[in-house]
């Protein structure tokens, strides 16, 4: 019987990533899936049932789970119906011994626990295994903790218990986003925001990221996180929908990571991954970039050491990662070569202390400071030669992060945990030489004439968090697992930003536009949440109800320390159910309804609740000659011989240009009174979601079909209220409003599409009523309600690891439509979460409803591996994705409308190929524009990519391996990004409109060599 419990049968019905952990299981037990129980971010649970030889539940006895790595034990009673549970187990392998009150013991059974989920097992003695084996190959035998086999689970996404195993078997980039993009319904976001993923229709700035329970999300604009390198990961859980109540502050998805820990065995290793430029192809050239001269090299080294400090009680794990990258490319719009060198040494460690069995203390620290040095050199496109040095910009980010967690199991029905942690992210961007950026539209496209960077800035973000959770188990009309807790985050952001050289410039055929920007100070905020979730299992474990409720509270302070936004109680139900249709743990139907809330980014506090100075001036050209010639610059790159200023608004009194005229004032350098900044009825953004689906498992295969519906219920954004105030003044006979509310004077954080109640920020001396609290109707404001509708049908399939191969894939059909992308804006790369230009003027919403940037109608993903021999494996990763839809962005057709001052920011476009669209004429100039609805102008190519790898173990050096990964093996060149602006900033036609700006990444090769000592001891 010792060989009967094969890998094939042990893993039937689950994903194969943790398969090797079950090789040692004996034939004394058979493992069958049972309903799930909710767990937290960092631990899992072992639950299930013990049956006797006749297949009946045993009555009484004990079950002991011993950690294979750290040696601690948990012993729990077996209930009268044969069920058991061992909660709050750290991820890893466990050896289980079952001692029924009556019957033969079941010994030395290996099981695997994945954090954030549940391993569900049924143990039977050897005689029952033999009887079950005679039933044929369709008997479902499960030894995996993967979500696909949790019949009480309504969550979508991807859960991996062993990230290293995935990297060993699948060609995948060594970063978190690459793993996220394996999950159904995830899409790569716009390159303007970096390497980030969109989850289920939300923007890349609406996700949350946790490491060992510490929130490392960038809370300034929600773009990405303070991630450690992938080698630090033990497990990762990517949730794309159906979030339980303890998961919040995200409208998109949620990613939780647990890091590696030490064990009773000393282990050491080195993993070195090298991607040389010599084995990388180049993309085709574009009008903006000479891609044939690109250079890219990446060397990632990981050195780790782990083991016991005190055997069975105290353990350590440490990782050092001296990463190095070099990239170089030539820009044809600036005629510059930009070379980036990255130096980002990482150090991280984890301490695990077993105080007594059932009580543990964990501490994690990592430092991920990153420095990117950008060097700029002149390039002559005529001679194809590099010229002199222009300057260098040094960007820094990252910082120190730590979290400590205590977990105590006080009885078999009560577990308590508490955590404290800090997340630090210090950023700076310093140009040297510190010179002004001068751009030009004189040649028909936007080019850089002088300088190389727009801003000089220093900033920091600090998060301090406190968390307490409790798990209570009750038997009452079934089995209840109540989980409830409280979490608080105290947030601090500091900022000091101004234009490099003092100003920035744009040269147009008619004028020179000069921009001034400066902002500095400290801002604070707080996020709090209470939650409770009941996983109620009844009807002989066939029906599981998930009854959850979350209460979020958000508050944000302005520069002066006063709170300008306090959300109050925001109640988010999390309600789901699943039903084992035939009672055989093979077929389940499930569904859930959930509401998610999003806090306000501190970027909003900095820009709206600060003393930001932001204005523009327009000057005529001075002297004879063509526009742009004969300009004189000072040592800071500022233009000295500007002609007369043109514009009709007095510049801010506190500015250096006070007494002159401005063409546009966006902020006057004075913090507005709190009640002028925010609508008194402001409420946070939320999304409603519901899903329904069915899952089925047969033999080694499992299948899942889900319909997902998401609707943006409300958003908050800054809106200009000047037009509505002028109407209000006319209606109420208030004098002098025209001289104050000139279109851009008062921006208010509000819920678009709703009435706004706010104190007017007018000239009190001219008329006191200019400073009264007013209610501006939604009709006078003219802003529509924000709409973002996401619908998808997701089909997933999985072949568990057996006979040396596994396979997983998905097909997703999705529709993403609306007039608002979300927290960030892919059309123009705007990263101002909560302050996008979408609702800055009503005219910018004309034609805005359409297909949004993160939508891909069809998406097919497939990945897996095959072991040719015990020491040689091959793998593949395939993606086929339908096109992205693009627009034609131009200037609002009526130059007298406030929206026209935003220049190329509307869906009106003068490109003549759209003359079949509705035409609009500027009354003053006769200029004709066409309304081109969002996403209807043209589309990108289908994206197709096949990545392959091969890995060989080196028997002569146990624990060592060599692998080669080839990405985009056929070097397909799909066009994925285009020039979407049909007009330039001066409203002239953009001759480059519709031309390609970016291709999918070209073919590249990664070579990896690894040595892992002590892994098999």
BELBEL-V169467 format. One record per backbone hydrogen bond with DSSP energy under -1.0 kcal/mol. CO is the residue of the C=O (numbers start at 1). NH is the residue of the N-H. E is the energy in kcal/mol with one decimal. If there is no record, write none. Layout:
# BELBEL-V169467
CO:NH:E ; CO:NH:E
This chain:
# BELBEL-V169467
1:4:-1.7 ; 4:6:-2.2 ; 6:10:-2.6 ; 7:11:-1.8 ; 11:14:-1.9 ; 16:19:-2.2 ; 18:21:-1.3 ; 19:22:-2.1 ; 20:23:-1.3 ; 22:25:-1.6 ; 31:142:-2.3 ; 43:116:-2.6 ; 44:89:-2.9 ; 45:119:-3.0 ; 46:86:-3.0 ; 47:121:-2.6 ; 48:84:-1.7 ; 49:123:-2.3 ; 50:58:-2.3 ; 52:55:-1.8 ; 56:52:-3.2 ; 60:101:-1.3 ; 61:78:-2.6 ; 62:99:-2.9 ; 63:76:-2.6 ; 64:97:-2.4 ; 65:74:-2.1 ; 66:95:-2.9 ; 67:71:-1.6 ; 69:264:-3.2 ; 72:67:-2.8 ; 74:65:-2.8 ; 76:63:-2.5 ; 79:60:-1.2 ; 79:82:-1.9 ; 82:50:-2.7 ; 83:79:-2.8 ; 84:48:-1.7 ; 86:46:-2.6 ; 89:44:-3.0 ; 92:113:-2.9 ; 93:68:-2.5 ; 94:111:-2.7 ; 95:66:-2.5 ; 96:109:-2.6 ; 97:64:-2.8 ; 98:106:-2.5 ; 99:62:-2.0 ; 106:98:-3.6 ; 109:96:-3.7 ; 111:94:-2.7 ; 113:92:-2.0 ; 114:117:-1.4 ; 119:47:-2.5 ; 121:49:-1.9 ; 123:51:-3.0 ; 125:129:-1.5 ; 126:130:-2.1 ; 127:131:-1.8 ; 128:132:-2.6 ; 129:133:-2.5 ; 130:134:-1.2 ; 132:135:-1.5 ; 133:136:-1.4 ; 136:139:-1.3 ; 146:149:-1.6 ; 147:150:-2.1 ; 150:153:-1.3 ; 156:240:-2.8 ; 158:238:-3.4 ; 160:236:-2.3 ; 162:166:-1.4 ; 163:167:-2.3 ; 164:168:-1.8 ; 165:169:-1.2 ; 166:170:-2.0 ; 173:175:-1.8 ; 175:179:-1.0 ; 176:180:-2.3 ; 177:181:-2.3 ; 179:182:-1.6 ; 180:183:-1.6 ; 183:186:-1.4 ; 185:200:-2.0 ; 187:198:-3.6 ; 190:193:-1.9 ; 191:194:-1.7 ; 194:196:-1.5 ; 196:189:-2.8 ; 198:187:-2.2 ; 199:202:-2.2 ; 203:206:-1.2 ; 206:251:-1.0 ; 206:252:-2.7 ; 208:255:-2.2 ; 209:216:-2.3 ; 210:257:-1.8 ; 211:214:-2.4 ; 214:211:-2.4 ; 216:226:-2.1 ; 218:222:-1.6 ; 219:602:-1.8 ; 220:603:-2.1 ; 222:224:-1.0 ; 224:218:-2.4 ; 225:227:-1.5 ; 229:232:-1.8 ; 230:233:-1.5 ; 232:260:-1.8 ; 234:163:-2.1 ; 235:258:-1.7 ; 236:160:-3.1 ; 237:256:-2.3 ; 238:158:-2.5 ; 239:254:-2.3 ; 241:156:-1.8 ; 244:247:-1.6 ; 253:208:-1.7 ; 254:239:-3.3 ; 255:210:-2.6 ; 256:237:-2.7 ; 257:212:-3.2 ; 258:234:-3.3 ; 258:235:-1.7 ; 267:306:-2.7 ; 268:1013:-3.4 ; 269:304:-2.2 ; 270:1011:-2.3 ; 271:302:-2.1 ; 272:1009:-2.5 ; 273:300:-3.1 ; 274:1007:-3.0 ; 275:298:-1.9 ; 277:280:-1.9 ; 288:332:-2.7 ; 289:286:-2.5 ; 289:291:-1.3 ; 290:293:-1.8 ; 291:294:-2.0 ; 295:328:-2.4 ; 297:326:-2.5 ; 298:275:-3.1 ; 299:324:-2.2 ; 300:273:-3.1 ; 302:271:-2.5 ; 303:320:-2.7 ; 304:269:-1.9 ; 305:318:-2.3 ; 306:267:-2.8 ; 307:316:-2.4 ; 310:313:-2.5 ; 310:314:-2.9 ; 313:354:-3.8 ; 314:309:-3.5 ; 314:310:-1.9 ; 315:352:-1.9 ; 316:307:-2.1 ; 317:350:-2.5 ; 318:305:-2.0 ; 319:348:-2.3 ; 320:303:-2.6 ; 321:323:-1.4 ; 321:346:-2.3 ; 323:344:-1.4 ; 324:299:-2.9 ; 325:342:-2.6 ; 326:297:-2.5 ; 327:340:-3.5 ; 328:295:-2.4 ; 329:338:-2.8 ; 330:290:-2.3 ; 331:336:-1.4 ; 333:448:-2.3 ; 335:379:-2.4 ; 336:331:-3.0 ; 337:377:-2.0 ; 338:329:-2.0 ; 339:375:-2.6 ; 340:327:-2.7 ; 341:373:-2.7 ; 342:325:-1.6 ; 343:371:-1.6 ; 346:321:-2.8 ; 347:367:-2.7 ; 348:319:-2.9 ; 349:365:-2.5 ; 350:317:-1.8 ; 351:363:-2.4 ; 352:315:-2.5 ; 353:361:-2.6 ; 356:359:-2.8 ; 358:409:-2.8 ; 359:355:-1.3 ; 359:356:-1.2 ; 360:407:-2.4 ; 361:353:-3.0 ; 362:405:-2.7 ; 363:351:-2.7 ; 364:403:-2.1 ; 365:349:-2.9 ; 366:401:-2.0 ; 367:347:-1.6 ; 370:397:-2.1 ; 371:343:-2.5 ; 372:395:-3.1 ; 373:341:-2.0 ; 374:393:-2.7 ; 375:339:-2.4 ; 376:390:-3.0 ; 376:391:-1.1 ; 377:337:-2.8 ; 378:387:-4.0 ; 380:384:-1.6 ; 380:385:-1.3 ; 385:380:-3.1 ; 388:378:-2.7 ; 391:376:-3.0 ; 392:432:-3.1 ; 393:374:-3.3 ; 394:430:-2.0 ; 395:372:-3.1 ; 396:428:-1.9 ; 397:370:-3.0 ; 398:426:-2.8 ; 399:368:-1.9 ; 400:424:-1.3 ; 401:366:-2.4 ; 402:422:-2.4 ; 403:364:-2.8 ; 404:420:-2.0 ; 405:362:-2.7 ; 406:418:-2.1 ; 407:360:-2.6 ; 408:416:-2.7 ; 413:473:-1.9 ; 414:410:-1.5 ; 414:411:-1.6 ; 415:471:-2.8 ; 416:408:-3.2 ; 417:469:-2.4 ; 418:406:-2.8 ; 419:467:-2.1 ; 420:404:-2.8 ; 421:465:-2.7 ; 422:402:-2.2 ; 423:463:-2.6 ; 425:461:-2.2 ; 427:459:-3.3 ; 428:396:-2.6 ; 429:457:-2.2 ; 430:394:-2.0 ; 432:392:-3.5 ; 433:435:-1.4 ; 437:505:-2.4 ; 438:449:-3.1 ; 438:450:-1.6 ; 439:507:-2.7 ; 440:447:-2.7 ; 441:444:-1.5 ; 447:440:-2.7 ; 450:438:-2.5 ; 454:500:-2.4 ; 456:498:-1.9 ; 457:429:-2.7 ; 458:496:-1.3 ; 459:427:-2.8 ; 460:494:-2.4 ; 461:425:-2.5 ; 462:492:-2.1 ; 463:423:-2.4 ; 464:490:-3.0 ; 465:421:-1.8 ; 466:488:-2.6 ; 467:419:-2.8 ; 468:486:-2.4 ; 469:417:-2.3 ; 470:484:-2.1 ; 471:415:-2.1 ; 472:482:-3.1 ; 474:480:-3.5 ; 478:476:-1.8 ; 479:537:-3.0 ; 480:474:-2.2 ; 481:535:-2.2 ; 482:472:-3.1 ; 483:533:-2.5 ; 484:470:-2.6 ; 485:531:-2.0 ; 486:468:-2.3 ; 487:529:-2.0 ; 488:466:-2.3 ; 489:527:-2.0 ; 490:464:-2.2 ; 491:525:-2.2 ; 492:462:-2.6 ; 493:523:-3.1 ; 494:460:-1.5 ; 495:521:-2.2 ; 496:458:-1.6 ; 497:519:-2.5 ; 498:456:-2.7 ; 499:502:-1.8 ; 504:515:-2.8 ; 505:439:-2.7 ; 506:513:-2.7 ; 507:441:-3.0 ; 511:508:-2.4 ; 512:619:-2.7 ; 513:506:-2.1 ; 514:617:-2.7 ; 515:504:-1.7 ; 516:615:-1.8 ; 517:499:-1.4 ; 518:613:-2.7 ; 519:497:-3.0 ; 521:495:-2.4 ; 523:493:-2.9 ; 524:557:-2.9 ; 525:491:-2.8 ; 526:555:-2.2 ; 527:489:-2.8 ; 528:553:-2.5 ; 529:487:-2.3 ; 530:551:-3.3 ; 531:485:-1.9 ; 532:549:-2.5 ; 533:483:-2.8 ; 534:547:-2.7 ; 535:481:-1.5 ; 536:545:-3.1 ; 537:479:-2.9 ; 538:543:-2.2 ; 539:542:-1.2 ; 542:580:-3.0 ; 543:538:-2.6 ; 544:578:-2.1 ; 545:536:-3.0 ; 546:576:-2.6 ; 547:534:-2.4 ; 548:574:-2.6 ; 549:532:-2.1 ; 550:572:-3.5 ; 551:530:-2.1 ; 552:570:-1.7 ; 553:528:-2.8 ; 554:567:-3.0 ; 555:526:-2.5 ; 556:564:-1.8 ; 556:565:-1.6 ; 558:561:-2.0 ; 562:558:-3.1 ; 565:556:-2.1 ; 570:552:-2.4 ; 572:550:-1.8 ; 573:595:-1.6 ; 574:548:-2.4 ; 575:593:-3.1 ; 576:546:-3.1 ; 577:591:-2.0 ; 578:544:-2.5 ; 579:581:-1.1 ; 579:589:-1.8 ; 586:697:-1.5 ; 587:581:-1.7 ; 588:695:-2.8 ; 589:579:-2.6 ; 590:693:-2.8 ; 591:577:-2.5 ; 592:691:-2.1 ; 593:575:-2.6 ; 594:689:-2.7 ; 596:687:-2.1 ; 601:604:-1.4 ; 602:606:-2.6 ; 603:607:-2.2 ; 604:608:-2.9 ; 605:609:-1.1 ; 609:559:-3.2 ; 612:669:-2.5 ; 613:518:-2.0 ; 614:666:-2.4 ; 614:667:-2.2 ; 615:516:-2.5 ; 616:663:-2.0 ; 616:664:-1.5 ; 617:514:-3.1 ; 618:646:-3.4 ; 619:512:-2.8 ; 620:643:-2.3 ; 626:629:-2.0 ; 632:640:-3.7 ; 634:637:-1.9 ; 636:436:-2.6 ; 638:634:-2.0 ; 644:620:-2.7 ; 649:662:-4.1 ; 652:655:-1.3 ; 655:658:-1.4 ; 657:660:-2.2 ; 660:651:-2.4 ; 662:649:-1.7 ; 664:616:-2.9 ; 667:614:-2.5 ; 673:676:-2.4 ; 674:677:-1.5 ; 675:759:-2.3 ; 677:749:-3.0 ; 679:682:-2.1 ; 685:598:-2.0 ; 686:713:-1.8 ; 686:714:-1.5 ; 687:596:-2.4 ; 688:711:-2.6 ; 689:594:-3.0 ; 690:709:-2.6 ; 691:592:-1.8 ; 692:707:-2.8 ; 693:590:-2.4 ; 694:705:-2.7 ; 695:588:-2.5 ; 696:703:-3.2 ; 698:701:-2.3 ; 700:800:-2.8 ; 701:698:-2.7 ; 702:798:-2.0 ; 703:696:-2.4 ; 704:796:-3.1 ; 705:694:-2.2 ; 706:794:-3.1 ; 707:692:-1.8 ; 708:792:-2.2 ; 709:690:-2.3 ; 710:790:-2.8 ; 711:688:-2.6 ; 714:686:-1.9 ; 717:750:-2.5 ; 719:748:-2.7 ; 721:725:-2.5 ; 722:726:-2.6 ; 723:727:-1.7 ; 724:728:-2.3 ; 725:729:-3.1 ; 726:730:-2.2 ; 727:731:-2.3 ; 728:732:-1.8 ; 729:734:-2.1 ; 737:740:-1.5 ; 737:741:-2.6 ; 740:742:-1.8 ; 746:721:-2.3 ; 748:719:-2.4 ; 749:679:-2.4 ; 750:717:-2.2 ; 751:754:-1.6 ; 756:776:-3.3 ; 757:680:-2.9 ; 758:774:-2.8 ; 763:767:-1.7 ; 767:770:-2.8 ; 768:771:-1.9 ; 769:772:-1.2 ; 770:762:-1.1 ; 772:760:-2.5 ; 774:758:-2.3 ; 776:756:-2.4 ; 777:781:-2.3 ; 778:782:-2.1 ; 787:819:-1.3 ; 787:820:-1.3 ; 788:712:-2.0 ; 789:817:-2.2 ; 790:710:-2.9 ; 791:815:-2.7 ; 792:708:-2.7 ; 793:813:-2.4 ; 794:706:-2.5 ; 795:811:-2.5 ; 796:704:-2.3 ; 797:809:-2.5 ; 798:702:-2.3 ; 799:807:-1.9 ; 802:805:-1.6 ; 804:867:-3.8 ; 805:802:-1.9 ; 806:865:-1.4 ; 807:799:-3.5 ; 808:863:-3.0 ; 809:797:-2.4 ; 810:861:-2.7 ; 811:795:-2.9 ; 812:859:-1.5 ; 813:793:-2.7 ; 815:791:-2.2 ; 816:852:-1.8 ; 817:789:-3.5 ; 818:850:-2.3 ; 825:830:-1.5 ; 830:825:-2.3 ; 831:833:-1.6 ; 832:835:-2.7 ; 837:840:-1.8 ; 841:844:-1.5 ; 842:845:-2.0 ; 843:846:-1.2 ; 845:848:-2.1 ; 847:934:-2.9 ; 850:818:-2.3 ; 852:855:-1.7 ; 857:814:-2.0 ; 858:882:-2.6 ; 859:812:-2.6 ; 860:880:-2.3 ; 861:810:-2.5 ; 862:878:-3.5 ; 863:808:-2.7 ; 864:876:-2.2 ; 865:806:-1.9 ; 866:874:-2.5 ; 871:953:-2.6 ; 872:868:-1.3 ; 872:869:-1.8 ; 873:951:-2.8 ; 874:866:-3.0 ; 875:949:-2.1 ; 876:864:-1.9 ; 877:947:-2.8 ; 878:862:-2.1 ; 879:945:-2.5 ; 880:860:-3.0 ; 881:943:-3.0 ; 884:940:-2.3 ; 886:937:-1.9 ; 889:982:-1.7 ; 889:983:-1.3 ; 890:905:-1.1 ; 890:906:-3.2 ; 894:897:-2.1 ; 897:900:-1.6 ; 898:901:-1.4 ; 899:902:-1.4 ; 900:903:-1.9 ; 903:905:-2.2 ; 906:890:-2.1 ; 907:932:-2.6 ; 909:930:-2.5 ; 911:914:-1.7 ; 912:915:-1.5 ; 914:917:-2.2 ; 918:931:-2.4 ; 920:929:-3.1 ; 922:926:-2.7 ; 927:922:-2.7 ; 929:920:-3.0 ; 930:909:-2.6 ; 933:936:-1.7 ; 938:886:-3.0 ; 943:881:-2.7 ; 945:879:-2.6 ; 946:969:-2.8 ; 947:877:-2.3 ; 948:966:-3.1 ; 949:875:-2.2 ; 950:964:-2.3 ; 951:873:-2.6 ; 952:962:-2.3 ; 954:957:-1.8 ; 957:960:-1.9 ; 959:1012:-2.2 ; 960:954:-2.0 ; 961:1010:-2.4 ; 962:952:-2.8 ; 963:1008:-2.6 ; 964:950:-1.8 ; 965:1006:-2.6 ; 966:948:-2.4 ; 967:1004:-1.5 ; 968:971:-2.5 ; 974:1000:-2.1 ; 975:941:-2.4 ; 977:997:-3.3 ; 977:998:-1.9 ; 979:994:-2.5 ; 980:889:-2.2 ; 982:990:-2.4 ; 984:987:-2.1 ; 988:984:-2.8 ; 990:993:-1.7 ; 992:995:-2.2 ; 995:979:-2.7 ; 998:976:-2.0 ; 998:977:-1.8 ; 1003:281:-2.9 ; 1004:967:-2.6 ; 1006:965:-2.6 ; 1007:274:-3.1 ; 1008:963:-2.7 ; 1009:272:-2.8 ; 1010:961:-2.3 ; 1011:270:-2.0 ; 1013:268:-1.7
